[in-house]
Amino acid sequence: MPTYRFRNMNNGKEYDKFMSNAEREIYLKTHPLVAQVPQAIAIVGDHIMGVGPKTDAGFEDRMSQIANAHPGSPLASKYKSNESHAKIKARSVIEKHKKKRPLVS
C-alpha cells in the first residue's frame, strides 16, 4: 500500500496517509476540502545504481562461441574464448608489436 500526500485547502497544511487506492478514493469523496498533492514516482531497479542489467550464463556461453568463431574480433577480446593460454599470449604480443611498428607498404 502506498503513502499519499494530501493538502488541507482551508489552512494549506500537507500531511501523509498510508492507505490503499480504494481507501484514498473514499477519503477524497468524504473530505471535499482535502486535495491530493501530486508526487514523483519512485522507480527502483539495478539500472539506477549504475550496475546495469545482468546477463545469464547462457548469453555468456553463446557470446563465447561467437568469439571463438571470430578470434581476431573485438568480441573475442571482450568475451574470453576457449583458446589456450599460449595462443592468447601470442596474439597479445603480436598486437603489441603491431601498435609499436605499423606495417609499411
C-alpha positions in Angstrom: 0.0 0.0 0.0 1.4 3.4 -0.9 1.6 6.6 1.1 -0.4 9.5 -0.3 0.2 13.2 0.3 -2.8 15.4 0.9 -3.3 19.2 1.4 -6.0 20.7 3.6 -7.4 23.5 1.4 -8.5 25.6 4.4 -5.2 26.0 6.1 -2.8 24.8 3.4 -1.1 22.1 5.6 0.2 19.0 3.9 0.2 15.5 5.5 0.8 11.9 4.5 -1.6 9.0 4.8 -0.8 5.3 4.3 -3.8 3.6 2.6 -4.9 1.6 -0.4 -6.1 3.2 -3.7 -9.7 2.3 -2.8 -9.4 3.9 0.6 -7.9 7.0 -1.0 -10.8 7.4 -3.3 -13.3 7.1 -0.4 -11.2 9.5 1.7 -11.2 12.2 -1.1 -15.0 11.8 -1.6 -15.8 12.1 2.1 -13.4 15.1 2.7 -14.2 17.7 0.0 -11.8 20.3 1.4 -8.8 17.9 1.0 -6.9 17.6 -2.2 -4.2 15.1 -3.2 -0.8 16.5 -3.8 1.0 15.1 -6.9 4.2 13.3 -6.1 7.1 11.9 -8.1 7.0 8.2 -8.7 9.9 6.2 -7.2 11.3 3.7 -9.7 13.7 1.2 -8.2 16.0 -1.0 -10.2 19.6 -2.0 -10.7 20.0 0.4 -13.6 19.8 3.4 -11.2 22.8 2.2 -9.3 24.9 2.0 -12.4 25.2 -1.7 -12.2 23.3 -2.4 -15.4 21.3 -5.4 -16.4 22.9 -8.7 -15.6 23.4 -11.4 -18.3 22.8 -15.0 -17.7 25.2 -17.9 -18.2 23.5 -18.9 -21.5 24.2 -15.5 -23.0 27.8 -15.5 -21.9 28.3 -19.0 -23.3 26.8 -18.0 -26.7 28.9 -14.9 -26.9 32.0 -17.1 -26.2 31.0 -19.4 -29.0 30.8 -16.4 -31.4 34.1 -15.1 -30.1 35.7 -18.5 -30.9 34.4 -18.3 -34.5 36.0 -14.8 -34.9 39.2 -14.9 -32.9 40.6 -11.5 -34.1 37.4 -9.5 -33.4 36.8 -7.1 -30.6 34.2 -9.5 -29.3 36.9 -12.1 -28.8 38.8 -9.7 -26.6 35.8 -8.9 -24.6 34.4 -12.4 -24.1 37.1 -14.9 -23.2 37.5 -17.5 -25.9 38.3 -21.2 -25.3 41.8 -20.8 -26.8 44.8 -22.0 -25.0 46.8 -19.6 -22.8 49.7 -19.8 -25.3 47.6 -18.7 -28.2 46.1 -15.8 -26.3 49.6 -14.7 -25.1 51.0 -14.9 -28.7 48.1 -12.8 -30.0 48.7 -10.1 -27.4 52.4 -10.0 -28.2 51.6 -9.6 -31.9 49.1 -6.9 -31.2 51.6 -5.1 -29.0 54.2 -5.1 -31.8 51.7 -4.0 -34.4 51.0 -0.9 -32.3 54.7 -0.2 -32.0 55.6 -0.6 -35.6 52.7 -0.4 -38.1 53.2 -2.3 -41.3 54.8 -0.2 -44.0 53.8 -0.9 -47.6 
